[in-house]
Amino acid sequence: MRRAAVGVLALALVTGLAGCGNSGPKIPIGAPAGSTITPVSTGDTFGDLRTAAGHMPAEALTLATGIAKGATLKGDPGSNSAELRARLTALLTEHVYLTGAVVATLYHFGDATIPVQNAGNALDANATDLAAVIGTVSPSKQSAFLDAWRAHDADLAAYAKGAKANDDTAKHTASNNLLDYAKNAGQFFSDLTGGTLSASGVQADLVTHISSLTVAIDAMAAGTPDVFTKLKTAADHMADSAQLIASGIARSANVSGDSGSAPAKLRADLTGLLTSHVYLTGLAVFTGYSAGGGTESSAFSNATDTLDTNSQDLATVLGAAAGKEKQDAFLQLWRSHVDDFVAYAKADAGNDTKGRNTALSNLDAYLGSAGKFFADLSGGALNANDVATALKDHVATLAGAIDSLKTGVLNVPVVIPTSTPTDLAGLGGATSSPSPSSSASASATYAPSLSTPASATPSASASATGSPSVKPSASITGHSH
């Protein structure tokens, strides 16, 4: 069966498996005078973040290919094995940040609300994409993987509820369920790869994933300043998880290429860090739009500090291939574009059209500078215009996601029960939401609760409707719901 799987996997990878994100209609907002950038938004807060993040794997491939050629690195960053590693890196990294988004909306808006359902839909779309990767290897196991992964997502949500309510029993139950998942998922991947992957090795890796993510959730519940650092730590670990799984699948299914080559690693590193860049920007904006004090709050500063750490990580990866001088130049250039996104978010929050347009114009200028930088860095292997065009999609979709965050977070009123004023404390130490705009109104429709895995399973698409209840497969999970 594995020989047949090789052809299926190769075909799926070659025919665009790397694309992800919301596929809904895009709504152009209009480019300001002096800028060619038109922010693109659907109004789906977290679906639009997925769209923005979905551009990052392709950009990482473009950059890694040019840099590897310029640095004469041995190996092919475009091989099927490298593609598999990069794909898993993007999706697993995204999983952590979207879990953070579910928890952040849960804590800010309360359970059974539309923002929580929207975040849950995006998380479930990520789960569906992960299952599709497994399905390229073994179609018969795709459904079982998805059911079990959804159950572990729901257990993470249950853990978050317990953490916020100081309910040690609920946390303990969720933790045990998650550890059962790790054990049974280890066996699942061992079976999937015909023993190439060690069940205990995968289990240990998943325990690290669960531990680091629940530590981040505890920090979110407590509102400590290191929330974002801990969430980033959990996300950064997923790059190792992706390589572990990709290498085992590639060896067992004879997938072409070497997922451990220097160019494949460069591509995966860039994929993970660029994906993190999008989500750390989104979570920073979420915090600025939900925290008491808004974009002037310490919580927002903590978020942008972690975003800058991601910038430094990116610079370090590039510097390893191109030298310290290029590393420093990149960091300065990249930080300027991050600052412009922050300025755009602040202008959006204040309905400052002039400030918003200035930020877009600055980002437009960044495109040309970045294109030239990467062309020089790669010794001409990268075309400046091609890089600028790719980065233009990044800027347009991330700016659009910021617009959607304003619609879905800043403009949505939050009612905090007077009897338990801290129950809905926001991410990173926030205790209240900035006043919504005068046009904001509460929705009359509420989404299903995330209180149990059966009701927590959102739609596999980015739509706002829930999917039928899911019962996990006993072959992967050690518990039922």
Rosetta blueprint (number, residue, H / E / L):
1 M L
2 R H
3 R H
4 A H
5 A H
6 V H
7 G H
8 V H
9 L H
10 A H
11 L H
12 A H
13 L H
14 V H
15 T L
16 G L
17 L L
18 A L
19 G L
20 C L
21 G L
22 N L
23 S L
24 G L
25 P L
26 K L
27 I E
28 P E
29 I L
30 G L
31 A L
32 P L
33 A L
34 G L
35 S L
36 T L
37 I L
38 T L
39 P L
40 V E
41 S E
42 T L
43 G L
44 D L
45 T H
46 F H
47 G H
48 D H
49 L H
50 R H
51 T H
52 A H
53 A H
54 G H
55 H L
56 M H
57 P H
58 A H
59 E H
60 A H
61 L H
62 T H
63 L H
64 A H
65 T H
66 G H
67 I H
68 A H
69 K H
70 G H
71 A L
72 T L
73 L L
74 K L
75 G L
76 D L
77 P L
78 G L
79 S L
80 N H
81 S H
82 A H
83 E H
84 L H
85 R H
86 A H
87 R H
88 L H
89 T H
90 A H
91 L H
92 L H
93 T H
94 E H
95 H H
96 V H
97 Y H
98 L H
99 T H
100 G H
101 A H
102 V H
103 V H
104 A H
105 T H
106 L H
107 Y H
108 H H
109 F H
110 G L
111 D L
112 A L
113 T L
114 I H
115 P H
116 V H
117 Q H
118 N H
119 A H
120 G H
121 N H
122 A H
123 L H
124 D H
125 A H
126 N H
127 A H
128 T H
129 D H
130 L H
131 A H
132 A H
133 V H
134 I H
135 G H
136 T H
137 V H
138 S L
139 P H
140 S H
141 K H
142 Q H
143 S H
144 A H
145 F H
146 L H
147 D H
148 A H
149 W H
150 R H
151 A H
152 H H
153 D H
154 A H
155 D H
156 L H
157 A H
158 A H
159 Y H
160 A H
161 K H
162 G H
163 A H
164 K H
165 A L
166 N L
167 D L
168 D H
169 T H
170 A H
171 K H
172 H H
173 T H
174 A H
175 S H
176 N H
177 N H
178 L H
179 L H
180 D H
181 Y H
182 A H
183 K H
184 N H
185 A H
186 G H
187 Q H
188 F H
189 F H
190 S H
191 D H
192 L H
193 T L
194 G L
195 G L
196 T L
197 L L
198 S L
199 A H
200 S H
201 G H
202 V H
203 Q H
204 A H
205 D H
206 L H
207 V H
208 T H
209 H H
210 I H
211 S H
212 S H
213 L H
214 T H
215 V H
216 A H
217 I H
218 D H
219 A H
220 M H
221 A H
222 A H
223 G L
224 T L
225 P L
226 D L
227 V H
228 F H
229 T H
230 K H
231 L H
232 K H
233 T H
234 A H
235 A H
236 D H
237 H H
238 M H
239 A H
240 D H
241 S H
242 A H
243 Q H
244 L H
245 I H
246 A H
247 S H
248 G H
249 I H
250 A H
251 R H
252 S H
253 A H
254 N L
255 V L
256 S L
257 G L
258 D L
259 S L
260 G L
261 S L
262 A H
263 P H
264 A H
265 K H
266 L H
267 R H
268 A H
269 D H
270 L H
271 T H
272 G H
273 L H
274 L H
275 T H
276 S H
277 H H
278 V H
279 Y H
280 L H
281 T H
282 G H
283 L H
284 A H
285 V H
286 F H
287 T H
288 G H
289 Y H
290 S H
291 A L
292 G L
293 G L
294 G H
295 T H
296 E H
297 S L
298 S H
299 A H
300 F H
301 S H
302 N H
303 A H
304 T H
305 D H
306 T H
307 L H
308 D H
309 T H
310 N H
311 S H
312 Q H
313 D H
314 L H
315 A H
316 T H
317 V H
318 L H
319 G H
320 A H
321 A H
322 A H
323 G L
324 K H
325 E H
326 K H
327 Q H
328 D H
329 A H
330 F H
331 L H
332 Q H
333 L H
334 W H
335 R H
336 S H
337 H H
338 V H
339 D H
340 D H
341 F H
342 V H
343 A H
344 Y H
345 A H
346 K H
347 A H
348 D H
349 A H
350 G L
351 N L
352 D L
353 T H
354 K H
355 G H
356 R H
357 N H
358 T H
359 A H
360 L H
361 S H
362 N H
363 L H
364 D H
365 A H
366 Y H
367 L H
368 G H
369 S H
370 A H
371 G H
372 K H
373 F H
374 F H
375 A H
376 D H
377 L H
378 S L
379 G L
380 G L
381 A L
382 L L
383 N L
384 A H
385 N H
386 D H
387 V H
388 A H
389 T H
390 A H
391 L H
392 K H
393 D H
394 H H
395 V H
396 A H
397 T H
398 L H
399 A H
400 G H
401 A H
402 I H
403 D H
404 S H
405 L H
406 K H
407 T H
408 G H
409 V H
410 L H
411 N L
412 V L
413 P L
414 V L
415 V L
416 I L
417 P L
418 T L
419 S L
420 T L
421 P L
422 T L
423 D L
424 L L
425 A L
426 G L
427 L H
428 G H
429 G H
430 A L
431 T L
432 S L
433 S L
434 P L
435 S L
436 P L
437 S L
438 S L
439 S L
440 A L
441 S L
442 A L
443 S L
444 A L
445 T L
446 Y L
447 A L
448 P L
449 S L
450 L L
451 S L
452 T L
453 P H
454 A H
455 S H
456 A H
457 T L
458 P E
459 S L
460 A L
461 S L
462 A L
463 S L
464 A L
465 T L
466 G E
467 S L
468 P L
469 S L
470 V L
471 K L
472 P L
473 S L
474 A L
475 S L
476 I L
477 T L
478 G L
479 H L
480 S L
481 H L
